[in-house]
Amino acid sequence: MPDTATDSEAGNQAKEVDRKGGPGHTVLMALALALPITKVTYTVGGGDAVGDVLVGMEPGNWPDVVLGMVITDPLLGSVLGVVASRVVFALFAARGAIPPGGGLAGAARRAALTVVNPVAVGVVDACFFGPWWGLATGLAAYALRKGVVVEYRTGRRRPHRGHGDAHRRPGGDGKDGRDGTDSRDGSDDYRPPKWLRRAASVEQWAAGCLVVVALPLLALASALNGQSWTTVVTCRVTGGGETTSDRLIELGREGDGVVGWNLDAEEISNGLDCTSDESRYVREPWWRR
């Protein structure tokens, strides 16, 4: 009985954390704020150049920095997809999205809710990086989302159903002193098998490593790899009575030309007759300097 009570308390705490987004939500928000500035700062060399580039991009285009990093780095994009898939699933599961009832209908709904998003994540990943990346990403996303379901079955997590009826199955009045949940979802009269509880622990550990360690490290490495977040073009630039052929980091299109950060003149320039460079690298990665 003490172990059951402990599992129930831990389940309620995990539910409250997930309802607020959990550590995954916090990490994703922190990366979304820090990554664009870090990437731009290292790529253009810091100083006043950072402000010039951000002004040249305009605030509405700042998310393009993160998008450019994600779609050009297969490992970062895949890990981000897996983490986002689990965070979204845990957030909605904490609000009762996982049906606790037994039977074929409940099992079918649980399976559908667990599979649909990993399939979508895998398809998107495959479109950017190829079928093997898509398959690996989809399977990893499914495994972690399935782990959330297992955590509910073992009682490590409990869904939120509103005031006064938390943990109560449909039709249950709670007068017998039980919480009214299905026996497979962590009620007091059910003790989940040891292997299932161990599987839930492994899933939590793996998810924590991806969210807290792998994703931030991969994002930082991508921000400091010396590669532009967008297309690098060679354009004809006219200034000071001279016309030169310079390399620009494309920030936007204006008429039949390009507005970009001029890597040669280190300023915002308007370029014409632009051709795309094969390489996006504009400086040495941080770890090689």
Long-range contacts (C-beta under 8 A, 24 or more apart in sequence): 1-188, 4-155, 4-188, 4-191, 7-154, 7-155, 7-156, 7-186, 8-155, 8-158, 8-179, 8-186, 8-188, 10-156, 11-151, 11-152, 11-155, 11-156, 11-157, 11-158, 11-186, 12-158, 14-151, 14-156, 14-157, 15-94, 15-157, 15-158, 15-159, 15-160, 16-94, 18-90, 18-91, 18-93, 18-94, 18-157, 19-91, 19-94, 19-95, 19-160, 21-87, 21-91, 22-87, 22-90, 22-91, 23-208, 23-211, 23-212, 24-83, 24-84, 24-86, 24-87, 24-90, 24-207, 24-211, 25-87, 25-91, 27-83, 27-211, 27-212, 27-215, 27-216, 28-83, 28-84, 28-87, 31-66, 31-215, 31-216, 31-219, 32-63, 32-66, 35-65, 35-66, 35-69, 35-219, 35-223, 36-62, 36-63, 36-65, 36-66, 38-220, 38-223, 38-224, 39-65, 39-69, 39-222, 39-223, 39-229, 40-65, 40-229, 42-223, 42-224, 42-226, 42-283, 42-286, 43-226, 43-227, 43-228, 43-229, 43-249, 43-282, 43-283, 44-249, 44-261, 44-266, 45-266, 45-283, 49-261, 49-266, 52-261, 52-267, 52-268, 53-249, 53-251, 53-261, 53-268, 56-251, 56-252, 56-259, 56-260, 56-261, 56-268, 57-251, 57-252, 58-252, 61-251, 61-252, 64-229, 64-230, 65-229, 65-230, 68-228, 68-229, 68-230, 69-219, 69-222, 69-223, 69-229, 71-128, 72-227, 72-229, 72-280, 73-218, 73-222, 74-128, 74-129, 74-133, 75-218, 76-215, 76-218, 76-219, 76-221, 76-222, 77-125, 77-128, 77-129, 78-125, 78-129, 78-133, 78-136, 78-137, 78-140, 79-210, 79-214, 79-215, 79-218, 80-215, 80-219, 81-121, 81-124, 81-125, 81-137, 81-141, 82-121, 82-137, 82-140, 82-141, 82-144, 82-210, 83-207, 83-210, 83-211, 83-215, 84-121, 85-117, 85-118, 85-121, 85-141, 85-144, 85-145, 86-141, 86-144, 86-145, 86-148, 86-207, 87-211, 88-117, 89-113, 89-114, 89-117, 89-145, 89-148, 90-148, 93-148, 93-149, 93-152, 93-157, 93-159, 94-157, 94-159, 94-160, 95-159, 95-160, 96-159, 96-160, 96-161, 97-159, 98-148, 98-149, 98-152, 98-159, 100-152, 100-159, 100-169, 100-181, 100-182, 100-185, 101-169, 101-170, 101-182, 102-182, 102-183, 102-184, 106-182, 110-149, 114-142, 114-145, 114-146, 114-149, 115-142, 117-141, 117-145, 118-142, 118-145, 143-203, 144-203, 144-206, 144-207, 144-210, 146-203, 147-199, 147-200, 147-202, 147-203, 147-204, 147-206, 147-207, 148-203, 150-196, 150-199, 150-200, 150-203, 151-200, 151-203, 151-204, 152-185, 152-186, 153-184, 153-185, 153-186, 153-192, 153-196, 154-186, 154-192, 154-196, 154-197, 154-200, 155-185, 155-186, 155-187, 155-190, 155-192, 156-186, 156-197, 156-200, 156-204, 158-185, 158-186, 224-285, 224-286, 224-287, 225-285, 225-286, 226-281, 226-282, 226-283, 226-284, 226-285, 226-286, 227-280, 227-281, 227-282, 228-280, 228-281, 228-282, 230-280, 231-276, 231-277, 231-280, 232-263, 232-276, 232-277, 232-279, 232-280, 232-282, 233-258, 233-260, 233-271, 233-274, 233-275, 233-276, 233-277, 234-274, 234-275, 234-277, 235-260, 235-269, 235-271, 235-272, 235-273, 235-274, 235-275, 236-271, 236-272, 236-273, 236-274, 237-262, 237-265, 237-269, 237-270, 237-271, 237-272, 238-272, 239-265, 239-269, 246-271, 247-277, 247-282, 248-274, 249-282, 250-274
